[in-house]
Amino acid sequence: LGASLHARAVRSGFAAADLFVRTALVEMYAKSGRAELARAAFDEAPRRDVFLCNVMLAAYVARGEVAEARQVFDGMRDRDLVSWNTMIHGYAVRGDVGMAREIFDATSDRDAFSWSSMISAYAKGRRSKEALELWKVMRAARIAPDCITMVSVLSACSDMGALTIGAEVHRFVESHRVEVDMKLGTALVDMYAKCGDIENSLKVFHAMPVMDVLTWSSMIIGLANHGLGHDALSLFSEMISQGLQPNEITFVGVLMACTHVGLVSDGKKYFSSMTDVHGVVPRVEHYGCMVDLLGRAGHVEEAMQLIRSMPFEPDAIIWRTLLGACRIHKNVEIAEEAMAKLRVLDPLADGHYVLLSNIYAQANSWEGVAEMRKTIKRENIQRVPGRSSIEWENTVHEFVSGDRSHPRIEEIYKMLEEMIGRLIQAGYRPMTSLVLQDIDEQSKKRALAEHSEKLAIAFGLLTTPPGSTLRITKNLRACEDCHSAIKLISLVYGRKLIVRDRNRFHHFNEGQCSCKDYW
């Protein structure tokens, strides 16, 4: 019908003379999925205004075809805010954050959509620190954020563990009476849980009038990650009783809950019910949870059998999980089999070699330890740098192992020396066997002392009031040495520490950890 109207417009002369008709033609073809006809109609226009060009820009951006959109954009004599925003959005959706920022910086009169697109680009690209920095600039410019912006900022807060900034967004929502729809509510639930404040996560969850499966799943996963497995399973039962159908994400949370509290038989039951009761086909991440559950509970052979029975090839995460179980239960034979697979699937990840070296050390196989050290050196395997962050005065302070870049680094290292001294008096002994570099014993002790989470904790002890809770976020699994040290820190300094590592949350208090030394 659109094509026949196009023909009539050509015959009547409207297609050539009337720019409004020409713009409508381009938009009609674009929204019908015929970008080539939209471009032909665009190219035939005897003259073009900003509205026609914007329609063509939007057509290209709607198809991930940003290079073609850029050609149109560069050829425009006049551009309005819609033109600039369309290009920012296009680059953001494609994941080209650098080009999105270039267009954003060149935009003279930005509106909420400009800021939202750019912050969203940073958040989706896991460049969370930049997302939060831009959020501060936006607030200073007195631009009122929309719901999409706030969801993106909350996502960045979740990633960085930036509780103060996330709570600031929540206060903005409440003070401006912003309607908390399911997307914003779920983002708040997720943010509080991932920033270590499970109480406020539950508070937001229970205050939501309407919740979908993603909201329930976020809360279940949050509880599971904090070691509150029984609460997570109770919430799952409540969800089912309300007639909601669980999905793949829900069952990841359910199986994680079973893993963190060691409910092996319940985990098997829930895993079977996925297909038998709920029609959810298990994916590799569900098998990974089951391998973790069985392995942690000491059923390493059964975990191996499950891997062999999987309907698809196990990935590196599955084998890494099994290797971790072998470390806990000192199973050298299966550890070597898992490592053989990892050397094919993920040969450059240093963590595998460290784990296997620890397993050899536990078995007093010093030849194995030496071989791992040789392998790391021979194959030039680089350690992924540990990064830990702590929030103070509305700013996220990030540290890497051996960091010397912080403005207050002299004070931090002085506090670190004091902290290590007090820990040694309380019985701490550095686990130098964890350090695989070929260096002397004293250098190994120094390397352990300068792990990123210890630096972040030293900064926290330096800057926060005595007795206050410290919240740390780390990009990797906490090593045994840091885990042991942090337990003592909680006792010696009378502090609660909530540490989020790659695997879960650890709540340290009075010399104990909520994970019960099993993570």
HELIX and SHEET records of a PDB file:
HELIX    1   1 GLY A    2  SER A   12  1                                  11    
HELIX    2   2 PHE A   14  ALA A   17  1                                   4    
HELIX    3   3 LEU A   19  LYS A   31  1                                  13    
HELIX    4   4 ALA A   35  ASP A   43  1                                   9    
HELIX    5   5 VAL A   50  ALA A   62  1                                  13    
HELIX    6   6 VAL A   66  ASP A   74  1                                   9    
HELIX    7   7 LEU A   81  ARG A   94  1                                  14    
HELIX    8   8 VAL A   97  ALA A  106  1                                  10    
HELIX    9   9 ALA A  112  LYS A  124  1                                  13    
HELIX   10  10 SER A  128  ALA A  140  1                                  13    
HELIX   11  11 CYS A  147  MET A  160  1                                  14    
HELIX   12  12 LEU A  163  SER A  175  1                                  13    
HELIX   13  13 MET A  182  LYS A  194  1                                  13    
HELIX   14  14 ILE A  198  ALA A  207  1                                  10    
HELIX   15  15 VAL A  213  ASN A  225  1                                  13    
HELIX   16  16 GLY A  229  SER A  241  1                                  13    
HELIX   17  17 GLU A  248  VAL A  261  1                                  14    
HELIX   18  18 VAL A  264  ASP A  276  1                                  13    
HELIX   19  19 VAL A  284  ARG A  296  1                                  13    
HELIX   20  20 VAL A  300  SER A  309  1                                  10    
HELIX   21  21 ALA A  316  HIS A  329  1                                  14    
HELIX   22  22 VAL A  332  LEU A  345  1                                  14    
HELIX   23  23 ASP A  350  GLN A  362  1                                  13    
HELIX   24  24 TRP A  366  ARG A  378  1                                  13    
HELIX   25  25 ILE A  409  GLN A  425  1                                  17    
HELIX   26  26 THR A  432  LEU A  434  5                                   3    
HELIX   27  27 GLU A  441  ALA A  449  1                                   9    
HELIX   28  28 SER A  452  THR A  463  1                                  12    
HELIX   29  29 GLU A  480  VAL A  492  1                                  13    
SHEET    1   A 6 THR A 395  VAL A 400  0                                        
SHEET    2   A 6 ARG A 387  TRP A 392 -1                                        
SHEET    3   A 6 LEU A 470  LYS A 474 -1                                        
SHEET    4   A 6 LEU A 497  ARG A 500  1                                        
SHEET    5   A 6 PHE A 505  ASN A 509 -1                                        
SHEET    6   A 6 GLN A 512  CYS A 513 -1                                        
END                                                                             
